[in-house]
Amino acid sequence: MGNSSGKGEGDEEEDEEEEEKDGEEVEIVRKKKKKEEEVEEELPLGVDELLESGDPVLDLSYRKFKRLPARVCGLTHVEKLYVCGNGLRGLPDGIARLQGLRILALDFNKMEDVPLAVCQLANLSRLYLGSNRLMTLPPELKNLRSLRCLWLESNYFQWFPKELYELPNLKSLQIGDNRLKTLPPDLCRMDSLRGLWLYGNRFQTFPKVLLNMEGLEILDLDRNKISEFPSLKRLPSLRLFSYDHNPVKEPPKVGEEVTVVGEGAAEFLEEREARKDRRRQEEEEAALVGEEPIIHGILKNSSKRAADDEDEEEAGSAVLEYDEEAFEYETEELIYEGERLEYEGEELEYDRAYIDYEYEEDMDTKMEA
């Protein structure tokens, strides 16, 4: 006569064996996870001291991490976190607890997606994601309302990520060395942009939408395949335009205050400076012989001209002072020296073995001014 459960003694024994087997598998998984955590705690030499220092700047770059140490997520005092040049494919969710973070550098890792926990860091002002494996950005990026500087260079973007439209305070966008061929016609919605780096992409024609971005001060289109540039005099704020390594022989028309870098740019700048010198010399000679220079058909006496000269001299010094500071944007590394575009210090020279970011806090004040 069968039992009420419909199972014989043999069936019950099989169930017990299965339960015992499941328990053993759970225990194996638990031990494996514990082992992984123990391995994670075996930090490279000197890292323990960094984690316990209480310093608001934490640099864990080039430490051969495959996972960010879990202890980092508890360092809520950290304001700048650099974990460049590791083997990171993601970040722990606990990183979202670091609400004091203002700078996060994740360059030279193996990330295929932006960790969603990063998108919860509402106070981030600078985010560096260069030299990863990104092709898209998450919609959650719009939560970074304070973001002012974003670096996405050397990834795999084929289309301009429109998620960037939702970042109202973004002033500096580095998206060079990707696979862009076009820009969206509504890119001008990003009217806060002041610096845009598009070098090393696949543009064959100049993106006309850029002519509508009147707030741009720096535009870099180096290393594309553009054979003809339109007049850029429609960009009243432009101060630096770089077009080197494109199949053109002369620079486009630009305003008098714009510095250009590219084929024929040195000669262009020399000629422009020579014209200014000739004008100044003619005016000085006219003043010496007592002639009254005519400007725009209006006769002005020498005393009035002298006053104007003083005004122009003061204005010229003001322009020079502006030019020296105008190129120091959110990244604070970009400066113009001579005929080449260089980065100040060693901060963003990625061909070196180590990245040493140093940023001055007063740059935020300059950009707001």
Secondary structure, DSSP 8 states (H G I E B T S, - for coil): ---TTS--HHHHHHHHHHHHHHHHHHHHHHHHHHHHHHHHHS--TTHHHHHHS--SEEE-TTS--SS--GGGGG-TT--EEE-TTS--S---GGGGG-TT--EEE--SS--SS--TTGGG-TT--EEE--SS--S---GGGGG-TT--EEE--SS--SS--GGGGG-TT--EEE--SS------TTGGG-TT--EEE-TTS--SS--GGGGG-TT-SEEE--SS--------TT-TT--EEE--SSS-SS-----TT-EEESTTHHHHHHHHHHHHHHHHHHHHHHHHTT---EETTEE--HHHHHHHHHHHHHHHHHHHHHHHHHT--TT--EEEETTEEEESTTTT-TTSS-------THHHHHHH-
